[in-house]
Each structure stands twice: as C-alpha cells, then as structure tokens.
Amino acid sequence: MDNLNEDRCVVGHLHNKVVDRVRAQLVDDNTATRLAELFTALSDPTRVRIISALSASELCVSELAATLDMSQSAISHQLRVLRQLQLVRRRRAGRTIYYSLDDEHVSTLFREGMNHVQHG
C-alpha cells in the first residue's frame, strides 16, 4: 500500500450517525481560532519559560529578565503577547508591576503540557 492511501477509509460509505454526532460536538470557528492562537502563543520557548517561571511565583519584569537571562525589553514584548491572550495578568504595587498567571486554567494547561512532554 502506498503512503497516499494510508490515511484513507477502506469502507466506501460514511457512518452518517457518527458524522452527525461528532459534527454536533465540533468547536465553532471562533473558538477554534482562539484556541489556535493560544497554542501559537505556547509555541514560543521564551513564552513557555515565562509561564514556567510565573507558575512558581509572581514576578516583576526585572525578576523575569534575571531568571531567564534576557533583556527586560524582550521580556516585556513577550508579556504583552501573553497578556493579550489572557494567559498572564499584572498587578501594580507602587511603581512596580508584578505579573502572574491569569488563572488556574493556565497553570493546569501548563502542567498537563509538561506531563504530556515528560510522558513521551
């Protein structure tokens, strides 16, 4: 069997009930786009490392820069992306802005991703 036919169904008919059931559970276009943007954000190793650091502690930009051995401007740029996707949030304390993960969902997503990578 050649590679072109490897992923095709052998049966020449559809199981319409299965197709209808799955179609009813399929995510809508808007949700699919937002989820794809989330995973795109997580496709950058620097952003993953920022999320890793913030899963351990709330940090300001200079602390993140020192932790990741990067410039503050590079960290700020990545934080802007993560904030736009609601993966991190900021809190002002006087003149300092601290960053943390937006909510427990982000922490869970990170842990589950780590479990998947370490499992394989």
C-alpha positions in Angstrom: 0.0 0.0 0.0 1.4 3.4 -0.9 1.6 6.3 1.5 -1.1 8.3 -0.3 -3.8 5.8 0.6 -2.5 5.0 4.1 -4.8 7.5 5.9 -8.0 6.8 3.8 -11.0 4.8 4.8 -11.2 1.4 3.2 -15.0 1.4 3.5 -16.8 3.2 0.7 -19.6 4.7 2.8 -20.0 7.1 5.6 -21.4 6.3 9.0 -23.8 9.3 9.0 -24.8 9.0 12.6 -21.2 9.1 13.7 -20.5 12.1 11.5 -23.6 13.9 12.7 -22.8 13.2 16.4 -19.2 14.4 16.0 -20.3 17.5 14.0 -22.6 18.5 16.8 -19.7 18.5 19.2 -17.3 20.2 16.9 -15.9 23.6 18.1 -17.2 26.6 16.2 -14.8 28.7 14.0 -14.4 31.5 16.6 -13.5 29.1 19.4 -11.1 27.2 17.1 -9.4 30.4 16.1 -9.0 31.5 19.8 -7.7 28.0 20.8 -5.2 28.0 17.9 -4.0 31.5 19.0 -3.5 30.1 22.5 -1.4 27.2 21.2 0.5 29.6 18.9 1.4 31.6 21.9 2.7 28.5 23.6 4.7 27.5 20.6 7.4 30.0 21.6 10.0 28.6 24.0 10.6 32.0 25.7 6.9 32.4 26.4 6.8 28.8 27.8 9.7 29.6 30.1 7.9 32.8 31.2 4.8 30.7 32.1 7.1 28.2 33.8 8.6 31.0 36.0 5.2 32.5 36.7 3.8 29.2 37.7 6.4 29.2 40.6 5.9 32.8 41.7 4.6 36.3 40.8 7.5 38.3 39.4 8.2 41.8 38.0 9.8 42.3 34.6 13.3 42.7 36.0 13.0 39.5 38.1 11.7 37.6 35.0 14.6 39.0 32.9 17.2 37.9 35.6 15.5 34.5 35.9 15.5 33.9 32.1 18.8 35.7 31.5 17.2 38.0 29.0 16.7 41.8 28.5 13.8 43.5 30.1 12.6 44.7 26.7 12.5 41.2 25.3 10.5 40.0 28.4 8.1 42.9 28.1 7.4 42.1 24.5 6.6 38.5 25.3 4.5 39.5 28.3 2.4 41.8 26.0 1.6 38.8 23.8 0.7 36.7 26.9 -1.5 39.4 28.3 -3.4 39.9 25.1 -4.2 36.2 25.1 -5.2 36.4 28.8 -2.5 34.0 29.9 -0.9 36.4 32.3 -2.2 39.4 34.3 -0.4 42.3 36.0 -0.8 43.9 39.4 0.6 47.3 40.3 2.3 47.7 43.7 3.5 51.3 43.9 5.8 51.8 40.9 6.4 48.1 40.4 4.2 45.9 38.2 4.0 42.2 39.1 3.0 39.5 36.7 1.3 36.2 37.4 -0.6 33.5 35.6 -4.1 34.8 34.7 -5.9 31.9 36.4 -5.8 28.2 37.4 -6.7 27.2 33.8 -3.3 28.5 32.6 -1.5 26.6 35.3 -3.4 23.4 34.6 -2.7 23.8 30.8 1.0 24.2 31.5 1.1 21.2 33.9 -0.8 19.0 31.5 1.5 20.0 28.7 4.5 19.2 30.8 3.0 15.9 31.8 2.5 15.0 28.1 6.0 16.0 27.1 7.6 14.1 30.0 5.4 11.1 29.5 6.6 10.7 25.9 
